[in-house]
Each structure stands twice: as structure tokens, then as C-alpha cells.
């Protein structure tokens, strides 16, 4: 009886070690084929894999009122997407295993939102206080202050 319990424990430990090895190999190995920015943005990653780290800030205003950007967009119990939030400040954490020109559209994809979710008009956008017509195509940079206005 004691031998069968020991056998089950050993088998369980071996299965856990093999599973962990496969998980680590998947998370930390480079891509086997070129990936799009969107695929990288939606990738489950960890702090140890971060090679590119910037913090743009996004503010959205609809009918004159600030829209709260939720905490923990792109964050789960086991990992984070390369683009995510930690709080409601509007800071987008770009912590990617690859340096990319992530766009506002990539963040909206992680958030699972579209511009139409905030208003029926085409928004006006400023970046660091200057009008910008790129909208979702805008490649975010470190410390950018991005504001979308739906009027």
C-alpha cells in the first residue's frame, strides 16, 4: 500500500516538472515565425521576459466627462499581456518581450474595446498637447500623454 502511494507521488511530481518545463519553454522561447504587433500585444508574458518597457498615458473624454480606464486590463492571475494597466490612472504599461511600435489599436484590442464604445462621433486626439489624426494607428511612445475627445 505504501509503495503505491509513493509511486503516485513520484508520477505526480514528474508530470508537474514536465508541465512546468513545457510552460517555461513556451513563454521564454523566441517566436518560431514572425508575429504581428497585435499578436505580441496579446501574448501572455512575465516580468522576466521584458525586453521593451515604456509607459504612455491615455485619457478618454466623452461628452466632457473623463472615462475611467479600468485597472488590470490585460492582467490575469498567472501572467500579463505585453500591454496592460495596473490602476485607473490611464498609464499603459508596455512590457514586451520584443521592441515594437505598439499602437493605440493594440491596447484597445487587449482591452476588447472599440472607439464606438465611447461615442458615435469620430474622436479628436491630442498627443502631448498637439492635435494628431492617427487615432488608433498612433504608435505609442514612452511618457506620451494621449487624449481622446468624443464630443
N, CA and C atoms as an extended XYZ file, in Angstrom:
453
Properties=species:S:1:pos:R:3:atomname:S:1:resname:S:1:resid:I:1 pbc="F F F"
N         0.826       -1.194        0.000 N   UNK     1
C         0.000        0.000        0.000 CA  UNK     1
C         0.872        1.260        0.000 C   UNK     1
N         1.890        1.280        0.845 N   UNK     2
C         2.788        2.429        0.965 CA  UNK     2
C         3.535        2.659       -0.355 C   UNK     2
N         3.934        1.566       -1.048 N   UNK     3
C         4.657        1.683       -2.315 CA  UNK     3
C         3.781        2.338       -3.387 C   UNK     3
N         2.495        2.027       -3.426 N   UNK     4
C         1.617        2.608       -4.446 CA  UNK     4
C         1.427        4.105       -4.214 C   UNK     4
N         1.356        4.528       -2.964 N   UNK     5
C         1.259        5.967       -2.676 CA  UNK     5
C         2.517        6.679       -3.146 C   UNK     5
N         3.680        6.101       -2.857 N   UNK     6
C         4.945        6.687       -3.269 CA  UNK     6
C         5.025        6.760       -4.794 C   UNK     6
N         4.559        5.741       -5.475 N   UNK     7
C         4.566        5.725       -6.938 CA  UNK     7
C         3.699        6.860       -7.486 C   UNK     7
N         2.513        7.038       -6.917 N   UNK     8
C         1.638        8.126       -7.362 CA  UNK     8
C         2.265        9.494       -7.105 C   UNK     8
N         2.920        9.671       -5.989 N   UNK     9
C         3.577       10.942       -5.673 CA  UNK     9
C         4.697       11.212       -6.665 C   UNK     9
N         5.519       10.201       -6.944 N   UNK    10
C         6.624       10.362       -7.889 CA  UNK    10
C         6.094       10.693       -9.278 C   UNK    10
N         5.071        9.989       -9.716 N   UNK    11
C         4.479       10.262      -11.032 CA  UNK    11
C         3.903       11.682      -11.069 C   UNK    11
N         3.216       12.084      -10.007 N   UNK    12
C         2.658       13.441       -9.942 CA  UNK    12
C         3.738       14.500      -10.027 C   UNK    12
N         4.830       14.309       -9.310 N   UNK    13
C         5.936       15.273       -9.346 CA  UNK    13
C         6.547       15.320      -10.743 C   UNK    13
N         6.743       14.182      -11.367 N   UNK    14
C         7.304       14.151      -12.721 CA  UNK    14
C         6.403       14.860      -13.724 C   UNK    14
N         5.107       14.635      -13.641 N   UNK    15
C         4.162       15.306      -14.534 CA  UNK    15
C         4.215       16.824      -14.319 C   UNK    15
N         4.280       17.264      -13.062 N   UNK    16
C         4.346       18.701      -12.760 CA  UNK    16
C         5.630       19.307      -13.305 C   UNK    16
N         6.751       18.628      -13.149 N   UNK    17
C         8.037       19.145      -13.631 CA  UNK    17
C         8.042       19.234      -15.153 C   UNK    17
N         7.540       18.203      -15.826 N   UNK    18
C         7.479       18.230      -17.288 CA  UNK    18
C         6.552       19.348      -17.759 C   UNK    18
N         5.398       19.492      -17.120 N   UNK    19
C         4.457       20.556      -17.482 CA  UNK    19
C         5.061       21.933      -17.290 C   UNK    19
N         5.738       22.143      -16.178 N   UNK    20
C         6.390       23.425      -15.923 CA  UNK    20
C         7.469       23.684      -16.962 C   UNK    20
N         8.219       22.657      -17.322 N   UNK    21
C         9.258       22.811      -18.347 CA  UNK    21
C         8.681       23.231      -19.681 C   UNK    21
N         7.577       22.628      -20.063 N   UNK    22
C         6.923       22.991      -21.326 CA  UNK    22
C         6.414       24.425      -21.270 C   UNK    22
N         5.797       24.812      -20.143 N   UNK    23
C         5.298       26.183      -19.986 CA  UNK    23
C         6.435       27.188      -20.100 C   UNK    23
N         7.535       26.958      -19.388 N   UNK    24
C         8.676       27.883      -19.412 CA  UNK    24
C         9.267       27.956      -20.813 C   UNK    24
N         9.377       26.829      -21.492 N   UNK    25
C         9.923       26.822      -22.852 CA  UNK    25
C         9.047       27.643      -23.787 C   UNK    25
N         7.720       27.526      -23.647 N   UNK    26
C         6.803       28.290      -24.494 CA  UNK    26
C         6.877       29.783      -24.220 C   UNK    26
N         6.908       30.157      -22.940 N   UNK    27
C         6.897       31.571      -22.566 CA  UNK    27
C         8.200       32.258      -22.938 C   UNK    27
N         9.322       31.604      -22.731 N   UNK    28
C        10.614       32.265      -22.884 CA  UNK    28
C        11.315       31.990      -24.206 C   UNK    28
N        10.782       31.140      -25.037 N   UNK    29
C        11.422       30.891      -26.324 CA  UNK    29
C        11.012       31.979      -27.297 C   UNK    29
N        11.872       32.270      -28.232 N   UNK    30
C        11.565       33.270      -29.243 CA  UNK    30
C        10.502       32.738      -30.183 C   UNK    30
N         9.879       33.618      -30.931 N   UNK    31
C         8.835       33.180      -31.843 CA  UNK    31
C         9.419       32.333      -32.972 C   UNK    31
N         8.690       31.287      -33.353 N   UNK    32
C         9.164       30.441      -34.430 CA  UNK    32
C         8.859       31.081      -35.788 C   UNK    32
N         7.848       31.931      -35.836 N   UNK    33
C         7.523       32.663      -37.049 CA  UNK    33
C         7.324       34.114      -36.667 C   UNK    33
N         7.540       35.024      -37.601 N   UNK    34
C         7.322       36.441      -37.289 CA  UNK    34
C         5.895       36.661      -36.803 C   UNK    34
N         5.765       37.488      -35.791 N   UNK    35
C         4.451       37.782      -35.228 CA  UNK    35
C         4.107       39.234      -35.494 C   UNK    35
N         2.825       39.515      -35.560 N   UNK    36
C         2.378       40.894      -35.720 CA  UNK    36
C         2.459       41.599      -34.371 C   UNK    36
N         2.404       42.918      -34.405 N   UNK    37
C         2.351       43.687      -33.160 CA  UNK    37
C         1.172       43.237      -32.309 C   UNK    37
N         0.038       43.000      -32.947 N   UNK    38
C        -1.158       42.606      -32.209 CA  UNK    38
C        -0.945       41.270      -31.507 C   UNK    38
N        -0.316       40.315      -32.196 N   UNK    39
C        -0.049       39.017      -31.571 CA  UNK    39
C         0.878       39.163      -30.367 C   UNK    39
N         1.885       40.019      -30.492 N   UNK    40
C         2.796       40.252      -29.358 CA  UNK    40
C         2.041       40.951      -28.233 C   UNK    40
N         1.200       41.933      -28.566 N   UNK    41
C         0.442       42.673      -27.551 CA  UNK    41
C        -0.471       41.755      -26.758 C   UNK    41
N        -1.007       40.750      -27.408 N   UNK    42
C        -1.935       39.831      -26.758 CA  UNK    42
C        -1.241       38.623      -26.126 C   UNK    42
N         0.085       38.578      -26.243 N   UNK    43
C         0.852       37.460      -25.699 CA  UNK    43
C         0.890       37.518      -24.179 C   UNK    43
N         0.730       36.359      -23.574 N   UNK    44
C         0.887       36.224      -22.135 CA  UNK    44
C         2.383       36.252      -21.836 C   UNK    44
N         2.822       37.176      -20.984 N   UNK    45
C         4.250       37.338      -20.724 CA  UNK    45
C         4.504       37.502      -19.226 C   UNK    45
N         5.747       37.551      -18.863 N   UNK    46
C         6.134       37.734      -17.465 CA  UNK    46
C         7.189       38.821      -17.381 C   UNK    46
N         7.439       39.330      -16.177 N   UNK    47
C         8.468       40.356      -15.995 CA  UNK    47
C         9.829       39.891      -16.486 C   UNK    47
N        10.128       38.607      -16.301 N   UNK    48
C        11.444       38.095      -16.690 CA  UNK    48
C        11.657       38.159      -18.197 C   UNK    48
N        10.589       38.168      -18.992 N   UNK    49
C        10.712       38.185      -20.451 CA  UNK    49
C        10.754       39.607      -21.014 C   UNK    49
N        10.593       40.630      -20.186 N   UNK    50
C        10.503       42.008      -20.670 CA  UNK    50
C        11.827       42.488      -21.254 C   UNK    50
N        11.763       42.902      -22.528 N   UNK    51
C        12.912       43.488      -23.213 CA  UNK    51
C        12.632       44.942      -23.608 C   UNK    51
N        11.360       45.324      -23.624 N   UNK    52
C        10.940       46.661      -24.046 CA  UNK    52
C         9.919       47.151      -23.037 C   UNK    52
N        10.163       48.338      -22.459 N   UNK    53
C         9.342       48.798      -21.338 CA  UNK    53
C         9.118       50.306      -21.454 C   UNK    53
N         7.878       50.707      -21.747 N   UNK    54
C         7.524       52.127      -21.804 CA  UNK    54
C         6.190       52.334      -21.097 C   UNK    54
N         5.866       53.623      -20.833 N   UNK    55
C         4.629       53.956      -20.118 CA  UNK    55
C         3.931       55.176      -20.739 C   UNK    55
N         3.177       54.996      -21.822 N   UNK    56
C         2.320       56.084      -22.292 CA  UNK    56
C         1.101       56.218      -21.376 C   UNK    56
N         0.441       57.376      -21.442 N   UNK    57
C        -0.741       57.606      -20.616 CA  UNK    57
C        -1.902       57.973      -21.529 C   UNK    57
N        -3.047       57.364      -21.272 N   UNK    58
C        -4.243       57.591      -22.084 CA  UNK    58
C        -5.355       58.180      -21.233 C   UNK    58
N        -5.978       59.228      -21.756 N   UNK    59
C        -7.178       59.798      -21.132 CA  UNK    59
C        -8.260       59.855      -22.205 C   UNK    59
N        -9.468       59.466      -21.829 N   UNK    60
C       -10.605       59.480      -22.746 CA  UNK    60
C       -11.691       60.349      -22.134 C   UNK    60
N       -12.231       61.260      -22.957 N   UNK    61
C       -13.300       62.147      -22.512 CA  UNK    61
C       -14.497       61.965      -23.445 C   UNK    61
N       -15.651       61.676      -22.881 N   UNK    62
C       -16.886       61.526      -23.653 CA  UNK    62
C       -17.901       62.518      -23.108 C   UNK    62
N       -18.422       63.364      -23.975 N   UNK    63
C       -19.391       64.405      -23.584 CA  UNK    63
C       -18.863       65.231      -22.418 C   UNK    63
N       -17.582       65.537      -22.451 N   UNK    64
C       -16.980       66.395      -21.435 CA  UNK    64
C       -16.599       65.707      -20.138 C   UNK    64
N       -16.894       64.420      -20.002 N   UNK    65
C       -16.582       63.701      -18.764 CA  UNK    65
C       -15.472       62.680      -19.014 C   UNK    65
N       -14.570       62.579      -18.054 N   UNK    66
C       -13.471       61.622      -18.167 CA  UNK    66
C       -13.999       60.192      -17.997 C   UNK    66
N       -13.575       59.318      -18.888 N   UNK    67
C       -13.934       57.901      -18.829 CA  UNK    67
C       -12.830       57.187      -18.058 C   UNK    67
N       -13.230       56.428      -17.045 N   UNK    68
C       -12.225       55.701      -16.271 CA  UNK    68
C       -11.705       54.515      -17.071 C   UNK    68
N       -10.391       54.419      -17.150 N   UNK    69
C        -9.754       53.266      -17.768 CA  UNK    69
C        -9.495       52.281      -16.636 C   UNK    69
N       -10.070       51.102      -16.706 N   UNK    70
C       -10.004       50.181      -15.566 CA  UNK    70
C        -8.597       49.697      -15.219 C   UNK    70
N        -8.434       49.333      -13.956 N   UNK    71
C        -7.213       48.670      -13.505 CA  UNK    71
C        -7.204       47.244      -14.042 C   UNK    71
N        -6.028       46.727      -14.223 N   UNK    72
C        -5.803       45.313      -14.562 CA  UNK    72
C        -6.335       44.882      -15.925 C   UNK    72
N        -6.392       45.806      -16.873 N   UNK    73
C        -6.659       45.404      -18.249 CA  UNK    73
C        -5.463       44.560      -18.686 C   UNK    73
N        -5.713       43.394      -19.232 N   UNK    74
C        -4.626       42.541      -19.720 CA  UNK    74
C        -3.848       41.822      -18.633 C   UNK    74
N        -4.400       41.774      -17.414 N   UNK    75
C        -3.727       41.101      -16.300 CA  UNK    75
C        -4.592       39.940      -15.826 C   UNK    75
N        -3.972       38.774      -15.698 N   UNK    76
C        -4.659       37.616      -15.136 CA  UNK    76
C        -3.884       37.141      -13.909 C   UNK    76
N        -4.357       36.088      -13.293 N   UNK    77
C        -3.676       35.571      -12.096 CA  UNK    77
C        -2.305       34.990      -12.418 C   UNK    77
N        -2.091       34.524      -13.647 N   UNK    78
C        -0.822       33.863      -13.948 CA  UNK    78
C         0.132       34.666      -14.820 C   UNK    78
N        -0.360       35.684      -15.505 N   UNK    79
C         0.537       36.462      -16.366 CA  UNK    79
C        -0.141       37.767      -16.787 C   UNK    79
N         0.581       38.522      -17.617 N   UNK    80
C         0.065       39.785      -18.139 CA  UNK    80
C         0.237       39.789      -19.646 C   UNK    80
N        -0.647       40.517      -20.333 N   UNK    81
C        -0.397       40.785      -21.742 CA  UNK    81
C         0.743       41.789      -21.819 C   UNK    81
N         1.399       41.853      -22.957 N   UNK    82
C         2.503       42.789      -23.126 CA  UNK    82
C         2.042       44.235      -22.912 C   UNK    82
N         0.779       44.538      -23.207 N   UNK    83
C         0.180       45.846      -22.918 CA  UNK    83
C        -0.868       45.632      -21.844 C   UNK    83
N        -0.784       46.414      -20.766 N   UNK    84
C        -1.720       46.219      -19.657 CA  UNK    84
C        -1.758       47.459      -18.766 C   UNK    84
N        -2.711       47.462      -17.839 N   UNK    85
C        -2.785       48.518      -16.820 CA  UNK    85
C        -2.694       47.865      -15.443 C   UNK    85
N        -2.296       48.668      -14.473 N   UNK    86
C        -2.282       48.196      -13.084 CA  UNK    86
C        -3.293       48.955      -12.226 C   UNK    86
N        -3.617       50.186      -12.638 N   UNK    87
C        -4.532       51.012      -11.856 CA  UNK    87
C        -5.409       51.818      -12.811 C   UNK    87
N        -6.156       52.772      -12.289 N   UNK    88
C        -7.089       53.553      -13.110 CA  UNK    88
C        -6.508       54.893      -13.552 C   UNK    88
N        -5.199       55.054      -13.465 N   UNK    89
C        -4.560       56.332      -13.808 CA  UNK    89
C        -4.500       56.590      -15.310 C   UNK    89
N        -4.717       55.561      -16.124 N   UNK    90
C        -4.586       55.712      -17.571 CA  UNK    90
C        -3.198       55.338      -18.076 C   UNK    90
N        -2.299       54.993      -17.171 N   UNK    91
C        -0.965       54.565      -17.581 CA  UNK    91
C        -1.050       53.185      -18.221 C   UNK    91
N        -0.557       53.115      -19.447 N   UNK    92
C        -0.488       51.838      -20.161 CA  UNK    92
C         0.934       51.316      -19.976 C   UNK    92
N         1.037       50.147      -19.392 N   UNK    93
C         2.344       49.518      -19.211 CA  UNK    93
C         2.621       48.671      -20.441 C   UNK    93
N         3.654       49.038      -21.171 N   UNK    94
C         4.097       48.244      -22.312 CA  UNK    94
C         5.346       47.516      -21.830 C   UNK    94
N         5.177       46.241      -21.550 N   UNK    95
C         6.268       45.405      -21.046 CA  UNK    95
C         6.328       44.183      -21.939 C   UNK    95
N         7.084       44.313      -23.009 N   UNK    96
C         7.045       43.330      -24.091 CA  UNK    96
C         8.341       42.531      -24.191 C   UNK    96
N         8.223       41.289      -24.646 N   UNK    97
C         9.428       40.511      -24.896 CA  UNK    97
C        10.160       40.958      -26.160 C   UNK    97
N         9.551       41.865      -26.932 N   UNK    98
C        10.146       42.386      -28.162 CA  UNK    98
C         9.864       43.880      -28.264 C   UNK    98
N        10.820       44.636      -28.800 N   UNK    99
C        10.569       46.050      -29.048 CA  UNK    99
C         9.732       46.162      -30.306 C   UNK    99
N         8.616       46.835      -30.183 N   UNK   100
C         7.682       47.021      -31.289 CA  UNK   100
C         7.102       48.428      -31.220 C   UNK   100
N         6.531       48.872      -32.342 N   UNK   101
C         5.783       50.125      -32.376 CA  UNK   101
C         4.325       49.782      -32.103 C   UNK   101
N         4.005       49.563      -30.812 N   UNK   102
C         2.629       49.237      -30.459 CA  UNK   102
C         1.753       50.462      -30.648 C   UNK   102
N         0.569       50.230      -31.187 N   UNK   103
C        -0.352       51.327      -31.461 CA  UNK   103
C        -1.464       51.367      -30.419 C   UNK   103
N        -2.192       52.451      -30.457 N   UNK   104
C        -3.370       52.571      -29.604 CA  UNK   104
C        -4.355       51.439      -29.911 C   UNK   104
N        -4.428       51.020      -31.182 N   UNK   105
C        -5.314       49.904      -31.557 CA  UNK   105
C        -4.906       48.615      -30.859 C   UNK   105
N        -3.609       48.409      -30.665 N   UNK   106
C        -3.156       47.211      -29.960 CA  UNK   106
C        -3.660       47.223      -28.520 C   UNK   106
N        -3.592       48.389      -27.868 N   UNK   107
C        -4.105       48.475      -26.495 CA  UNK   107
C        -5.614       48.254      -26.468 C   UNK   107
N        -6.340       48.849      -27.401 N   UNK   108
C        -7.796       48.657      -27.446 CA  UNK   108
C        -8.147       47.184      -27.681 C   UNK   108
N        -7.326       46.459      -28.436 N   UNK   109
C        -7.560       45.027      -28.653 CA  UNK   109
C        -7.392       44.254      -27.352 C   UNK   109
N        -6.370       44.589      -26.575 N   UNK   110
C        -6.176       43.945      -25.270 CA  UNK   110
C        -7.368       44.255      -24.369 C   UNK   110
N        -7.834       45.496      -24.407 N   UNK   111
C        -8.957       45.948      -23.581 CA  UNK   111
C       -10.281       45.393      -24.099 C   UNK   111
N       -10.306       44.943      -25.350 N   UNK   112
C       -11.514       44.455      -26.011 CA  UNK   112
C       -12.540       45.577      -26.174 C   UNK   112
N       -12.035       46.745      -26.576 N   UNK   113
C       -12.890       47.915      -26.811 CA  UNK   113
C       -12.662       48.443      -28.220 C   UNK   113
N       -13.656       49.198      -28.708 N   UNK   114
C       -13.562       49.897      -29.975 CA  UNK   114
C       -13.913       51.358      -29.726 C   UNK   114
N       -13.507       52.233      -30.645 N   UNK   115
C       -13.804       53.654      -30.471 CA  UNK   115
C       -15.308       53.887      -30.325 C   UNK   115
N       -16.107       53.106      -31.034 N   UNK   116
C       -17.557       53.276      -30.997 CA  UNK   116
C       -18.132       53.022      -29.602 C   UNK   116
N       -17.384       52.355      -28.748 N   UNK   117
C       -17.855       52.096      -27.385 CA  UNK   117
C       -17.910       53.375      -26.542 C   UNK   117
N       -17.248       54.447      -27.020 N   UNK   118
C       -17.157       55.675      -26.223 CA  UNK   118
C       -17.974       56.823      -26.786 C   UNK   118
N       -18.374       56.725      -28.037 N   UNK   119
C       -19.167       57.796      -28.627 CA  UNK   119
C       -19.454       57.516      -30.083 C   UNK   119
N       -20.426       58.221      -30.619 N   UNK   120
C       -20.837       57.992      -32.002 CA  UNK   120
C       -20.073       58.874      -32.978 C   UNK   120
N       -19.333       59.849      -32.471 N   UNK   121
C       -18.570       60.734      -33.351 CA  UNK   121
C       -17.126       60.249      -33.451 C   UNK   121
N       -16.470       60.641      -34.531 N   UNK   122
C       -15.036       60.371      -34.651 CA  UNK   122
C       -14.334       61.253      -33.633 C   UNK   122
N       -13.494       60.669      -32.811 N   UNK   123
C       -12.878       61.482      -31.756 CA  UNK   123
C       -11.802       62.413      -32.304 C   UNK   123
N       -11.534       63.410      -31.517 N   UNK   124
C       -10.395       64.290      -31.733 CA  UNK   124
C        -9.309       63.776      -30.803 C   UNK   124
N        -8.067       63.739      -31.278 N   UNK   125
C        -6.988       63.221      -30.449 CA  UNK   125
C        -5.854       64.228      -30.358 C   UNK   125
N        -5.305       64.346      -29.160 N   UNK   126
C        -4.065       65.096      -28.984 CA  UNK   126
C        -3.021       64.158      -28.385 C   UNK   126
N        -1.777       64.397      -28.761 N   UNK   127
C        -0.647       63.678      -28.185 CA  UNK   127
C         0.329       64.732      -27.687 C   UNK   127
N         0.557       64.727      -26.397 N   UNK   128
C         1.431       65.712      -25.764 CA  UNK   128
C         0.992       67.138      -26.095 C   UNK   128
N        -0.339       67.339      -26.152 N   UNK   129
C        -0.919       68.655      -26.370 CA  UNK   129
C        -1.046       69.077      -27.823 C   UNK   129
N        -0.612       68.251      -28.758 N   UNK   130
C        -0.663       68.583      -30.180 CA  UNK   130
C        -1.694       67.698      -30.876 C   UNK   130
N        -2.514       68.313      -31.726 N   UNK   131
C        -3.511       67.544      -32.476 CA  UNK   131
C        -2.821       66.446      -33.273 C   UNK   131
N        -3.480       65.281      -33.339 N   UNK   132
C        -2.924       64.133      -34.053 CA  UNK   132
C        -4.095       63.373      -34.659 C   UNK   132
N        -4.018       63.112      -35.966 N   UNK   133
C        -5.121       62.459      -36.674 CA  UNK   133
C        -4.925       60.950      -36.818 C   UNK   133
N        -3.854       60.401      -36.279 N   UNK   134
C        -3.582       58.967      -36.467 CA  UNK   134
C        -4.551       58.064      -35.693 C   UNK   134
N        -5.124       58.562      -34.627 N   UNK   135
C        -6.053       57.810      -33.796 CA  UNK   135
C        -5.500       56.430      -33.460 C   UNK   135
N        -6.208       55.362      -33.817 N   UNK   136
C        -5.799       54.025      -33.413 CA  UNK   136
C        -4.475       53.580      -34.033 C   UNK   136
N        -4.052       54.238      -35.094 N   UNK   137
C        -2.788       53.882      -35.744 CA  UNK   137
C        -1.578       54.548      -35.091 C   UNK   137
N        -1.827       55.356      -34.070 N   UNK   138
C        -0.714       56.080      -33.439 CA  UNK   138
C         0.218       55.115      -32.705 C   UNK   138
N         1.527       55.109      -33.045 N   UNK   139
C         2.494       54.269      -32.324 CA  UNK   139
C         2.893       54.955      -31.012 C   UNK   139
N         2.520       54.366      -29.902 N   UNK   140
C         2.734       54.973      -28.586 CA  UNK   140
C         4.222       55.024      -28.231 C   UNK   140
N         4.594       56.107      -27.541 N   UNK   141
C         5.973       56.294      -27.094 CA  UNK   141
C         5.987       56.516      -25.578 C   UNK   141
N         7.157       56.344      -24.991 N   UNK   142
C         7.290       56.487      -23.546 CA  UNK   142
C         6.863       57.885      -23.098 C   UNK   142
N         6.075       57.945      -22.079 N   UNK   143
C         5.597       59.170      -21.423 CA  UNK   143
C         4.672       60.007      -22.289 C   UNK   143
N         4.167       59.458      -23.401 N   UNK   144
C         3.162       60.168      -24.192 CA  UNK   144
C         1.945       60.469      -23.336 C   UNK   144
N         1.345       61.620      -23.562 N   UNK   145
C         0.057       61.986      -22.962 CA  UNK   145
C        -0.948       61.994      -24.113 C   UNK   145
N        -1.700       60.911      -24.211 N   UNK   146
C        -2.646       60.737      -25.314 CA  UNK   146
C        -4.046       61.036      -24.776 C   UNK   146
N        -4.766       61.924      -25.467 N   UNK   147
C        -6.127       62.269      -25.054 CA  UNK   147
C        -7.069       62.107      -26.229 C   UNK   147
N        -8.152       61.378      -25.983 N   UNK   148
C        -9.213       61.203      -26.978 CA  UNK   148
C       -10.449       61.939      -26.483 C   UNK   148
N       -11.038       62.761      -27.366 N   UNK   149
C       -12.220       63.541      -27.022 CA  UNK   149
C       -13.381       63.155      -27.925 C   UNK   149
N       -14.452       62.645      -27.346 N   UNK   150
C       -15.684       62.342      -28.066 CA  UNK   150
C       -16.678       63.423      -27.696 C   UNK   150
N       -17.040       64.280      -28.664 N   UNK   151
C       -17.904       65.433      -28.361 CA  UNK   151
C       -19.261       65.312      -29.007 C   UNK   151
